[in-house]
Amino acid sequence: MISFEHYINSKELRIHIMSFVVWISFFLVIFSTNYLEKDVGVSFISLANIRYILYPLLFVALTIQVIIGQKIKKNLFNTFFLALIFVTILQLIYSEINFSVLFRLLLLLPLAFVTKIEYRYPFLEKILLTVAILLSIVYSYSLGFIGNDNRFVANSDDPNVSALTFLLGFYFSHRRDYKVLKLCFLLLGLFTLSRNFIGSIIIFYLISYSKKNNLVKKILLKIPIWTAILVLNFTLFSVGSIVTLKSKDSFIYSVNNSSRILHWKDTSNKRRMLYNQLAIIYLFSNSNSLIYGYGENYTFRKDIIMPKSVHNTFLDIMMSYGVVFAVLLIIVISKVLQQVINETNFEYFYSYLFFTLFLPGCFSGFILYAFYAILSLQKPEKT
């Protein structure tokens, strides 16, 4: 029998502490909704509020990690340390201290202690995922099953945010091999008519199939994570700009479901491309915006014209905090993800990366924790 003292000092406890926090983060994100009732607006578990549950957990978990002497990889620690120092120096030089910027970096620190989540709770996980699906349907019913653009919604009145939740549920269920739940999340995601979701699923299965070829697998595994993020974003900005300039007024908005899926040349995509271009112009207009951005609420500023947030995670971070911080954040995130991305799960990363190209917030806070939880999952043992 293992003594309590031995367990306290064991590597197993260290894994359990952070694994629990990351695991519970995933389910809180899956459960999260904006409002449970359309007209009354009764707040439920929203992505904006779950921080009040998880921040204390993170603080306690990190404190315990320090007490029991859990170590962080040297190169990862150096990356965190240098990024914090560099950002702090920049802020001191320009006399504009933004604690939100520093906190975003520090929020990634707990993930440095998680490299795997063990397969221990299949029955509980199935119950929680089932409840999450039921709550999504209840929320959708409160909206009449229709949100923006006459499309199916659940968890949010934005179909693409709903689709992100279902994509995470699909990933989790696929990783655990919960076939029925995987099908449920897949169908719910398709009902949102989100092209982000459909594209991500196609990429997921294409890579899953193509990685059977050893050459393809080796190439994708050798590409640095930060390189993949920057190259795909640069490609999107370039292609989007060219297409927008050539299309002129040929974009036509359509609420017809079938034409929306088959016809990408509508005003929804045109607005995204135009916002991308505006954001890049504003960012490189002066050195101050290049370093600091325009703040998290840049859509409310009077000195720029940006009616809605840029629908791209990387560009949204740049608009909020500047190009310098965005690049540093991507490097830190890449170092953290590098711990858990391997030949068994890199299709999840590229699939998710595609989704980040068309929606903000995918590399922020507990959305990132939820995705990290999926990458950290161990495949169930075959019995």
C-alpha positions in Angstrom: 0.0 0.0 0.0 1.4 3.4 -1.0 1.8 5.8 1.9 0.3 9.3 1.8 3.7 10.9 2.0 4.9 8.9 -0.9 1.8 9.8 -3.0 2.3 13.5 -2.1 5.8 13.4 -3.6 5.0 11.2 -6.5 4.9 12.2 -10.2 1.4 10.7 -10.4 -0.1 13.3 -8.1 1.6 16.1 -10.1 -0.1 14.8 -13.2 -3.5 14.5 -11.5 -3.5 18.1 -10.2 -3.0 19.9 -13.4 -4.8 17.2 -15.4 -7.9 17.8 -13.3 -7.8 21.6 -13.9 -7.4 21.2 -17.7 -10.0 18.4 -17.9 -12.6 20.4 -16.0 -11.8 23.4 -18.2 -12.8 21.4 -21.2 -16.2 20.5 -19.8 -16.9 24.1 -18.6 -16.3 25.4 -22.1 -18.6 22.7 -23.5 -21.3 23.6 -21.0 -20.9 27.4 -21.5 -23.8 29.4 -22.9 -24.6 33.0 -23.1 -28.2 33.0 -22.0 -30.6 30.3 -21.1 -33.7 32.3 -21.8 -34.0 34.6 -24.9 -36.2 37.3 -23.5 -35.4 37.3 -19.8 -31.7 36.9 -20.4 -30.9 34.7 -17.3 -27.2 34.3 -17.3 -26.0 30.7 -17.3 -22.3 29.5 -17.5 -20.8 31.9 -20.0 -17.2 31.9 -21.3 -16.9 35.3 -19.7 -17.9 34.0 -16.3 -16.2 30.6 -16.0 -12.9 32.4 -15.2 -14.3 32.9 -11.7 -14.4 29.2 -11.3 -11.1 28.3 -12.9 -8.9 31.1 -11.8 -9.0 30.0 -8.2 -8.4 26.4 -9.3 -5.4 27.5 -11.3 -4.0 29.5 -8.4 -4.3 26.5 -6.0 -3.0 24.1 -8.6 0.1 26.2 -9.3 0.7 26.7 -5.6 0.7 23.0 -5.0 3.0 22.4 -8.0 5.5 24.8 -6.4 5.2 23.2 -3.0 5.8 19.6 -4.2 8.6 20.8 -6.5 7.1 20.0 -9.9 9.6 21.1 -12.5 9.0 22.9 -15.8 11.2 22.1 -18.9 14.1 24.5 -19.1 13.5 25.7 -22.7 9.8 26.3 -22.0 10.6 28.2 -18.8 13.1 30.3 -20.7 10.6 31.1 -23.4 8.0 32.3 -20.8 10.6 34.3 -18.9 12.1 36.0 -22.0 8.6 36.8 -23.3 7.5 38.4 -20.0 10.7 40.4 -19.7 10.5 41.6 -23.3 6.8 42.7 -23.0 7.5 44.4 -19.7 10.4 46.4 -21.0 8.4 47.5 -24.0 5.6 48.7 -21.7 8.0 50.6 -19.5 9.6 52.3 -22.5 6.3 53.5 -23.7 4.9 54.1 -20.1 1.7 52.1 -20.9 1.3 49.2 -18.6 -1.3 46.7 -19.7 -1.7 44.0 -17.1 -4.1 42.1 -19.4 -1.2 41.5 -21.8 1.0 40.0 -19.0 -1.9 38.0 -17.7 -2.5 36.4 -21.1 1.0 35.1 -21.0 0.8 33.9 -17.4 -2.5 32.1 -18.0 -0.5 29.7 -20.3 1.9 28.8 -17.5 -0.3 26.1 -15.9 -0.4 24.2 -19.2 3.4 23.8 -19.0 2.8 21.2 -16.3 0.4 19.0 -18.3 1.6 16.6 -20.8 -1.1 14.0 -20.6 -4.5 13.3 -19.2 -5.1 9.7 -18.4 -8.0 7.7 -19.5 -9.8 7.2 -16.2 -13.4 8.5 -16.3 -15.2 7.2 -19.4 -18.6 6.8 -17.7 -18.5 10.3 -16.1 -17.3 11.8 -19.3 -20.2 10.3 -21.3 -22.7 11.6 -18.8 -21.2 15.1 -18.9 -21.0 15.2 -22.7 -24.7 14.0 -22.9 -25.8 16.7 -20.4 -23.9 19.3 -22.4 -25.7 18.2 -25.6 -29.1 18.4 -23.8 -28.3 21.8 -22.4 -27.3 23.0 -25.9 -30.7 21.8 -27.3 -32.5 23.5 -24.4 -30.7 26.8 -25.1 -31.4 26.4 -28.8 -35.1 25.8 -28.0 -35.2 29.1 -26.0 -34.1 30.9 -29.2 -36.6 29.0 -31.4 -33.6 26.9 -32.8 -32.8 29.9 -35.0 -30.1 32.5 -34.4 -28.3 34.9 -36.7 -28.8 34.4 -40.5 -31.7 32.0 -39.9 -29.3 29.2 -38.8 -29.3 26.7 -36.0 -27.6 27.8 -32.8 -26.8 26.4 -29.4 -24.5 27.8 -26.7 -24.5 31.2 -28.4 -26.6 33.3 -30.7 -23.6 33.2 -33.1 -23.7 30.0 -35.2 -19.9 29.9 -35.6 -19.4 30.1 -31.8 -21.9 27.3 -31.4 -20.0 25.4 -34.1 -16.7 25.9 -32.2 -18.2 24.3 -29.1 -19.5 21.3 -31.2 -16.1 21.0 -32.9 -14.4 20.6 -29.5 -17.0 18.1 -28.4 -16.4 16.2 -31.6 -12.7 16.2 -31.1 -13.0 15.0 -27.5 -15.5 12.2 -28.4 -13.3 11.1 -31.3 -10.2 11.0 -29.1 -12.1 8.9 -26.5 -13.7 6.8 -29.2 -17.3 7.6 -28.1 -18.9 6.9 -31.4 -22.5 7.9 -30.6 -21.5 11.2 -29.0 -19.1 11.9 -31.8 -22.0 11.5 -34.3 -24.2 13.8 -32.2 -21.6 16.6 -32.1 -20.9 16.2 -35.8 -24.6 16.5 -36.7 -25.1 19.5 -34.4 -22.1 21.2 -35.9 -23.4 20.6 -39.4 -26.8 22.0 -38.5 -25.2 25.4 -37.7 -24.2 25.6 -41.5 -20.8 26.9 -40.4 -18.3 26.7 -43.2 -15.6 27.0 -40.5 -16.9 23.7 -39.0 -17.3 21.9 -42.3 -13.9 22.9 -43.5 -12.3 21.8 -40.2 -14.0 18.4 -40.3 -12.9 17.9 -43.9 -9.3 18.8 -43.0 -9.4 16.5 -40.0 -10.4 13.5 -42.0 -8.1 14.3 -44.9 -5.1 14.5 -42.6 -6.2 11.4 -40.7 -6.3 9.5 -44.0 -3.2 11.0 -45.5 -1.0 10.5 -42.5 -1.1 6.8 -43.2 1.6 7.7 -45.8 4.8 8.0 -43.8 6.2 10.8 -46.0 3.2 13.0 -45.4 3.3 12.2 -41.7 7.0 13.1 -41.4 6.5 16.4 -43.3 3.6 17.5 -41.2 5.3 16.5 -37.9 8.5 18.4 -38.9 6.7 21.7 -39.5 7.2 23.9 -36.5 3.8 24.9 -34.9 4.5 28.6 -35.0 5.5 28.3 -38.6 2.2 26.6 -39.5 0.2 29.3 -37.7 2.0 32.3 -39.3 2.2 30.8 -42.8 -1.5 29.8 -42.9 -2.5 33.3 -41.6 -0.2 35.1 -44.1 -1.7 32.9 -46.9 -5.2 33.8 -45.8 -4.5 37.5 -45.7 -2.8 37.5 -49.1 -5.5 35.4 -50.9 -8.3 37.2 -49.2 -6.9 40.6 -50.3 -6.5 39.5 -53.9 -10.0 37.9 -54.1 -11.6 41.0 -52.5 -9.9 43.4 -54.9 -10.8 41.4 -58.0 -14.4 40.6 -56.9 -15.5 44.3 -56.6 -19.3 44.2 -56.1 -19.9 40.6 -57.2 -20.4 39.3 -53.6 -24.1 38.6 -53.0 -25.5 37.7 -49.6 -27.7 34.6 -49.4 -29.7 33.1 -46.6 -30.6 30.1 -48.7 -29.0 27.2 -46.8 -27.8 25.1 -49.7 -26.4 28.1 -51.6 -24.6 29.3 -48.5 -22.7 26.0 -48.2 -21.9 25.7 -51.9 -21.4 29.3 -52.7 -18.6 31.0 -50.7 -18.7 34.3 -52.6 -21.2 36.2 -50.4 -21.1 39.3 -48.3 -20.3 37.4 -45.1 -16.9 36.3 -46.5 -16.4 39.7 -48.1 -16.8 41.5 -44.8 -14.3 39.2 -43.2 -11.7 39.8 -45.9 -12.3 43.6 -45.7 -11.9 43.6 -42.0 -8.7 41.7 -42.4 -7.4 44.3 -44.7 -8.5 47.2 -42.5 -6.9 45.6 -39.5 -3.5 45.3 -41.3 -3.7 48.9 -42.5 -4.5 50.2 -39.0 -1.8 48.1 -37.4 1.0 49.3 -39.7 -0.2 52.9 -39.7 2.2 53.9 -36.8 4.7 52.4 -34.4 2.4 52.7 -31.4 -0.4 50.6 -32.9 2.3 48.1 -34.1 3.5 47.6 -30.5 0.3 48.1 -28.5 -2.6 47.5 -30.9 -5.9 49.2 -30.3 -7.1 47.5 -27.1 -9.5 44.6 -26.5 -12.5 46.9 -27.3 -11.1 48.2 -30.6 -14.5 48.1 -32.3 -15.6 51.0 -30.0 -12.7 53.3 -30.9 -13.5 56.5 -32.7 -10.2 56.8 -34.6 -10.7 53.6 -36.6 -13.6 52.1 -38.5 -14.1 48.5 -37.4 -17.8 47.6 -36.9 -17.1 44.1 -35.7 -14.2 42.1 -34.3 -11.8 40.7 -36.9 -12.9 37.1 -37.6 -9.4 35.7 -37.3 -7.8 34.7 -34.0 -4.2 35.8 -34.8 -5.3 39.1 -36.3 -7.7 39.8 -33.5 -4.8 39.4 -31.0 -2.7 41.8 -33.1 -5.5 44.4 -33.2 -6.0 44.0 -29.4 -2.4 43.9 -28.2 -0.1 44.7 -31.1 2.0 42.7 -33.6 5.0 42.3 -31.2 2.9 40.7 -28.5 0.9 38.6 -30.9 4.1 37.0 -32.3 5.5 36.4 -28.8 2.2 34.8 -27.8 2.2 32.5 -30.8 5.8 31.4 -30.0 4.8 30.7 -26.3 1.6 28.9 -27.4 3.7 26.8 -29.9 6.2 25.8 -27.2 3.3 24.7 -24.9 1.5 22.8 -27.7 4.7 21.2 -28.8 4.6 19.2 -25.5 1.4 17.3 -26.5 1.2 17.3 -30.3 2.5 14.1 -31.8 1.8 11.6 -34.6 -1.4 10.4 -32.8 -3.1 13.8 -32.7 -1.6 16.4 -35.2 -4.7 16.2 -37.4 -6.6 17.8 -34.5 -4.1 20.7 -34.5 -4.3 21.5 -38.3 -8.1 21.1 -38.3 -8.4 23.5 -35.3 -5.9 25.9 -36.9 -8.2 26.2 -39.9 -11.1 27.2 -37.6 -8.9 29.9 -36.0 -8.5 31.5 -39.4 -12.2 32.6 -39.4 -13.1 33.2 -35.8 -11.5 35.3 -33.0 -10.7 34.0 -29.5 -9.6 30.4 -30.4 -6.2 30.9 -28.8 -7.6 32.7 -25.7 -8.2 31.7 -22.1 -10.1 28.6 -21.5 -11.0 27.9 -25.1 -7.3 27.1 -25.5 -7.4 25.1 -22.3 -10.3 23.0 -23.7 -8.3 22.3 -26.9 -5.2 21.5 -24.9 -7.2 19.0 -22.9 -8.1 17.2 -26.1 -4.5 17.1 -27.3 -3.4 15.8 -23.8 -5.9 12.9 -23.8 -4.5 9.4 -24.0 -6.2 7.1 -26.3 -8.3 4.4 -24.6 -6.7 1.0 -24.3 -8.1 -1.7 -26.5 -9.7 -4.4 -24.4 
